[in-house]
């Protein structure tokens, strides 16, 4: 496929992507161990009668589908921001240690409370852990006389993520009661969540996505050398701080909702950049739509891998992401 050049072609492709997303979300509502028809879906929405089928559609399939779309869009946009910020094509939200920090906070809370907290309460602890970790890593990346550097940010994120993961593993071994719940957050899944969980985090994700779009022009300049960006009037430190804040909100909110789902933030930006180039005014909307499509479709497919058991979508994205990461690494070696 050739890269799209004209704005009209990009706009038409974006509309097609939105239509494909609608189809994927419809399939997510209808398909699984128990399948439904369009008529049953319609009746569950407008003529709810309290039956088991209607309850499943409303309380399980609908939250799963909406959360999958929201998390996929947020992770993909956060990945695009991280790749531009760090000038590293292999970067993703986990480069800030956000995933590991959120899971560590969950492990600490579960070990302290004996797994008595509800998932709704755990979401806020995950959000807090993600935010605190990202701020700490960002501070390390900006420490020193030379100020903020992408390389320092990447190394600090990797070190903090490794440390947090080690502490999490130790807490899991010491506290068997919290083992099962912590494992859920380690794998990542969009199932088992309710609409109340999405409504609690959705405002943050919405603000993050809008803020990312508003930063599109600054991101285009940021993709250049820092000296060139400064010569063009870009306040690089301020812009980088704003991008980090947006990544914290998007990735932290996503981890709080669904756990550490990997590789969406790595795969989607590369595909979208191939289609529309590096202009973030187009790249970010494409990432949001494509990320939602990928995660919703992956979650739907995961229902059929070990039926009747449902495989967490984090496993499915890993099956897709590992070969993609190997391909990118090999391509970089030969450039």
C-alpha positions as CSV (number, residue, x, y, z in Angstrom):
1,X,0.0,0.0,0.0
2,X,1.3,3.4,-0.9
3,X,1.4,6.3,1.5
4,X,-1.6,8.6,1.4
5,X,-0.5,12.1,0.3
6,X,-3.6,14.2,-0.3
7,X,-5.7,15.5,2.6
8,X,-8.8,14.2,0.8
9,X,-7.4,10.7,0.6
10,X,-6.4,10.8,4.2
11,X,-9.8,12.0,5.2
12,X,-11.6,9.3,3.3
13,X,-9.4,6.6,4.8
14,X,-10.0,8.0,8.2
15,X,-13.8,7.7,7.6
16,X,-13.3,4.2,6.4
17,X,-11.4,3.5,9.6
18,X,-14.3,4.8,11.7
19,X,-16.7,2.5,9.8
20,X,-14.3,-0.5,10.3
21,X,-14.2,0.4,14.1
22,X,-18.0,0.4,14.2
23,X,-18.0,-3.1,12.5
24,X,-15.4,-4.4,15.0
25,X,-17.4,-3.0,18.0
26,X,-20.6,-4.6,16.6
27,X,-18.8,-8.0,16.2
28,X,-17.4,-7.6,19.8
29,X,-21.0,-7.2,21.1
30,X,-22.3,-10.2,19.1
31,X,-19.6,-12.8,19.0
32,X,-18.1,-15.1,21.7
33,X,-18.9,-18.3,23.5
34,X,-22.5,-17.1,23.4
35,X,-23.5,-15.5,20.2
36,X,-26.3,-13.0,19.6
37,X,-28.1,-11.5,16.6
38,X,-28.7,-7.9,15.7
39,X,-32.3,-8.2,16.8
40,X,-31.3,-9.4,20.3
41,X,-28.8,-6.5,20.6
42,X,-31.5,-4.0,19.6
43,X,-34.0,-5.4,22.1
44,X,-31.4,-5.3,24.9
45,X,-30.9,-1.6,24.2
46,X,-34.5,-0.4,23.8
47,X,-36.6,-3.2,25.3
48,X,-34.5,-4.5,28.2
49,X,-36.4,-7.3,30.0
50,X,-33.9,-8.4,32.5
51,X,-33.2,-11.8,30.8
52,X,-29.8,-13.5,31.1
53,X,-29.1,-12.6,27.4
54,X,-29.9,-8.9,27.9
55,X,-27.9,-8.8,31.1
56,X,-24.9,-10.3,29.3
57,X,-25.1,-7.8,26.5
58,X,-25.5,-4.8,28.8
59,X,-23.3,-5.7,31.7
60,X,-20.5,-7.7,30.0
61,X,-20.3,-7.2,26.3
62,X,-21.0,-3.4,26.2
63,X,-18.4,-2.4,28.9
64,X,-15.8,-4.7,27.3
65,X,-16.3,-3.2,23.9
66,X,-16.3,0.4,25.0
67,X,-13.3,-0.1,27.3
68,X,-11.4,-1.9,24.6
69,X,-12.0,1.0,22.2
70,X,-11.0,3.7,24.8
71,X,-7.9,1.9,26.0
72,X,-6.8,1.0,22.5
73,X,-7.1,4.6,21.3
74,X,-5.3,5.9,24.3
75,X,-2.4,3.5,24.2
76,X,-1.8,4.0,20.5
77,X,-1.8,7.8,20.8
78,X,0.5,7.6,23.9
79,X,2.8,5.3,21.9
80,X,3.0,7.9,19.1
81,X,3.8,10.6,21.6
82,X,6.5,8.5,23.2
83,X,8.2,7.7,19.9
84,X,8.3,11.4,19.0
85,X,9.4,12.5,22.4
86,X,12.2,9.9,22.8
87,X,13.1,9.8,19.1
88,X,13.1,6.1,19.5
89,X,10.9,4.0,17.1
90,X,10.8,1.1,19.6
91,X,9.4,3.3,22.4
92,X,6.0,2.7,23.9
93,X,4.2,3.8,27.1
94,X,5.9,1.2,29.1
95,X,9.2,3.0,28.5
96,X,8.3,5.3,31.4
97,X,7.7,2.4,33.7
98,X,4.0,3.3,33.8
99,X,2.8,-0.3,33.5
100,X,5.2,-1.6,36.2
101,X,4.4,1.3,38.5
102,X,0.7,0.7,38.3
103,X,1.0,-3.0,39.0
104,X,3.4,-2.4,41.8
105,X,0.9,-0.1,43.5
106,X,-1.8,-2.8,43.1
107,X,0.4,-5.4,44.6
108,X,1.3,-3.2,47.6
109,X,-2.4,-2.4,48.2
110,X,-3.6,-6.0,47.9
111,X,-0.8,-7.2,50.2
112,X,-1.7,-4.5,52.8
113,X,-5.5,-5.1,52.7
114,X,-5.7,-8.8,52.1
115,X,-7.4,-8.4,48.7
116,X,-10.5,-6.9,50.3
117,X,-10.8,-3.9,47.9
118,X,-13.2,-3.8,44.9
119,X,-11.9,-3.5,41.4
120,X,-13.4,0.0,41.3
121,X,-11.2,1.0,44.2
122,X,-8.1,-0.7,42.7
123,X,-8.5,1.4,39.5
124,X,-7.6,4.5,41.4
125,X,-4.6,3.0,43.1
126,X,-3.4,1.8,39.6
127,X,-3.9,5.3,38.3
128,X,-1.9,6.8,41.2
129,X,0.9,4.3,40.8
130,X,1.2,5.0,37.1
131,X,1.2,8.7,37.6
132,X,3.8,8.7,40.4
133,X,6.1,6.4,38.6
134,X,5.9,8.4,35.3
135,X,6.6,11.7,37.2
136,X,9.6,10.1,39.0
137,X,11.0,8.7,35.8
138,X,10.5,12.1,34.0
139,X,12.4,13.8,36.9
140,X,15.3,11.4,36.5
141,X,15.3,12.0,32.7
142,X,15.6,15.8,33.3
143,X,18.2,15.5,36.1
144,X,21.7,16.7,35.6
145,X,23.3,19.8,34.0
146,X,22.3,18.9,30.5
147,X,18.6,18.8,31.4
148,X,16.0,16.5,29.7
149,X,17.4,13.9,27.3
150,X,15.5,11.1,25.5
151,X,18.3,8.6,26.2
152,X,18.2,9.4,30.0
153,X,14.4,9.1,30.0
154,X,14.6,5.7,28.3
155,X,17.2,4.3,30.6
156,X,15.5,5.7,33.7
157,X,12.2,4.1,32.6
158,X,13.8,0.7,31.9
159,X,15.6,0.8,35.3
160,X,12.5,1.8,37.3
161,X,10.3,-0.7,35.4
162,X,12.8,-3.6,36.2
163,X,12.9,-2.5,39.9
164,X,9.1,-2.3,40.2
165,X,8.6,-5.6,38.5
166,X,11.1,-7.3,40.9
167,X,9.3,-5.8,44.0
168,X,5.9,-6.9,42.6
169,X,7.2,-10.5,42.1
170,X,8.5,-10.6,45.7
171,X,5.2,-9.3,47.1
172,X,3.2,-11.9,45.1
173,X,5.4,-14.7,46.5
174,X,5.0,-13.5,50.0
175,X,1.3,-12.9,49.8
176,X,-0.6,-15.8,48.1
177,X,-4.0,-14.2,48.9
178,X,-3.3,-11.4,46.4
179,X,-1.7,-13.6,43.8
180,X,-4.7,-14.1,41.6
181,X,-5.8,-10.5,41.5
182,X,-2.3,-9.2,40.9
183,X,-1.8,-11.7,38.1
184,X,-4.8,-10.1,36.3
185,X,-3.1,-6.8,36.4
186,X,0.1,-8.3,35.2
187,X,-1.5,-9.8,32.1
188,X,-4.0,-7.1,31.1
189,X,-7.6,-7.6,30.2
190,X,-10.6,-5.5,29.2
191,X,-13.1,-8.0,30.5
192,X,-14.5,-8.0,34.0
193,X,-14.9,-4.2,34.1
194,X,-18.1,-2.3,34.4
195,X,-19.4,0.9,32.8
196,X,-18.8,2.7,36.2
197,X,-15.1,2.0,35.9
198,X,-15.0,3.5,32.4
199,X,-17.1,6.5,33.4
200,X,-14.6,7.2,36.2
201,X,-11.6,7.2,34.0
202,X,-13.1,8.3,30.6
203,X,-12.9,12.1,31.4
204,X,-9.1,11.8,31.9
205,X,-8.7,9.8,28.7
206,X,-10.8,12.3,26.8
207,X,-8.8,15.3,28.1
208,X,-5.6,13.4,27.2
209,X,-6.7,12.7,23.7
210,X,-7.8,16.3,23.1
211,X,-4.6,17.7,24.6
212,X,-2.6,15.4,22.3
213,X,-4.4,16.7,19.2
214,X,-3.7,20.3,20.4
215,X,0.0,19.5,20.7
216,X,0.1,18.2,17.1
217,X,1.9,21.2,15.6
218,X,4.5,21.3,18.5
219,X,5.1,17.5,18.0
220,X,5.9,18.1,14.3
221,X,8.6,20.6,15.4
222,X,9.7,18.4,18.2
223,X,10.4,15.6,15.8
224,X,13.3,17.7,14.4
225,X,16.6,18.3,16.1
226,X,16.3,20.4,19.3
227,X,18.4,23.2,18.0
228,X,16.2,23.5,14.9
229,X,13.1,23.4,17.1
230,X,14.4,26.2,19.2
231,X,15.3,28.3,16.1
232,X,11.7,27.9,15.0
233,X,10.5,29.4,18.3
234,X,9.6,26.1,20.0
235,X,9.8,26.1,23.8
236,X,11.2,22.6,23.9
237,X,11.2,22.0,27.6
238,X,7.6,23.2,28.0
239,X,6.5,21.2,25.0
240,X,8.2,18.0,26.3
241,X,6.7,18.5,29.8
242,X,3.3,18.8,28.2
243,X,3.8,15.7,26.2
244,X,4.9,13.7,29.2
245,X,1.9,14.9,31.1
246,X,-0.4,13.7,28.3
247,X,1.3,10.3,28.2
248,X,0.9,9.9,32.0
249,X,-2.9,10.6,31.7
250,X,-3.4,8.4,28.6
251,X,-1.2,5.4,29.6
252,X,-2.0,5.7,33.3
253,X,-5.7,5.8,32.7
254,X,-5.4,2.8,30.3
255,X,-3.4,0.7,32.8
256,X,-5.9,1.7,35.5
257,X,-8.8,0.4,33.4
258,X,-7.3,-2.7,31.8
259,X,-3.9,-3.5,33.3
260,X,-0.6,-3.4,31.3
261,X,-1.7,-4.3,27.8
262,X,1.5,-4.3,25.8
263,X,2.5,-3.6,22.2
264,X,-0.6,-1.5,21.1
265,X,1.5,1.6,21.6
266,X,4.3,0.1,19.6
267,X,2.5,-1.5,16.6
268,X,-0.2,1.1,15.8
269,X,2.0,4.3,15.4
270,X,4.3,2.5,12.9
271,X,1.4,1.3,10.8
272,X,-0.2,4.8,10.8
273,X,3.0,6.5,10.1
274,X,3.5,4.3,7.1
275,X,0.0,5.3,5.9
276,X,0.0,9.1,6.5
277,X,3.5,10.1,7.3
278,X,4.8,11.9,10.4
279,X,2.4,14.9,10.4
280,X,0.9,14.5,13.8
281,X,-2.3,16.4,12.7
282,X,-3.1,13.2,10.8
283,X,-1.0,10.7,12.6
284,X,-2.7,11.1,16.0
285,X,-6.3,10.7,14.8
286,X,-5.3,7.7,12.7
287,X,-3.6,6.2,15.8
288,X,-6.7,6.7,17.9
289,X,-8.9,4.9,15.4
290,X,-6.5,2.2,14.5
291,X,-5.6,1.5,18.2
292,X,-9.3,1.1,19.0
293,X,-9.8,-1.2,16.1
294,X,-6.7,-3.3,17.1
295,X,-7.7,-3.8,20.7
296,X,-11.4,-4.5,20.1
297,X,-10.6,-7.0,17.3
298,X,-7.9,-8.6,19.4
299,X,-10.3,-9.0,22.4
300,X,-12.9,-10.5,20.1
301,X,-10.4,-13.0,18.6
302,X,-9.1,-13.9,22.1
303,X,-12.6,-15.3,23.0
304,X,-12.1,-18.1,20.4
305,X,-8.5,-19.1,21.3
306,X,-9.3,-21.5,24.2
307,X,-13.1,-21.5,24.1
308,X,-15.0,-21.7,26.4
309,X,-12.3,-20.0,28.5
310,X,-11.5,-16.4,27.5
311,X,-7.9,-15.5,27.0
312,X,-6.9,-12.1,28.3
313,X,-6.4,-9.6,25.5
314,X,-2.9,-8.8,26.8
315,X,-1.8,-12.3,25.7
316,X,-3.3,-11.8,22.2
317,X,-1.5,-8.4,21.7
318,X,1.7,-10.0,22.9
319,X,1.4,-12.7,20.2
320,X,1.0,-9.9,17.6
321,X,3.6,-7.6,19.1
322,X,6.6,-9.8,19.7
323,X,7.0,-10.7,16.0
324,X,6.5,-7.0,15.1
325,X,9.1,-6.0,17.6
326,X,11.6,-8.5,16.2
327,X,10.9,-7.2,12.7
328,X,11.5,-3.6,13.7
329,X,14.7,-4.5,15.5
330,X,16.1,-6.4,12.5
331,X,15.1,-3.5,10.2
332,X,16.9,-1.0,12.4
333,X,20.0,-3.2,12.4
334,X,20.2,-3.2,8.6
335,X,19.6,0.5,8.2
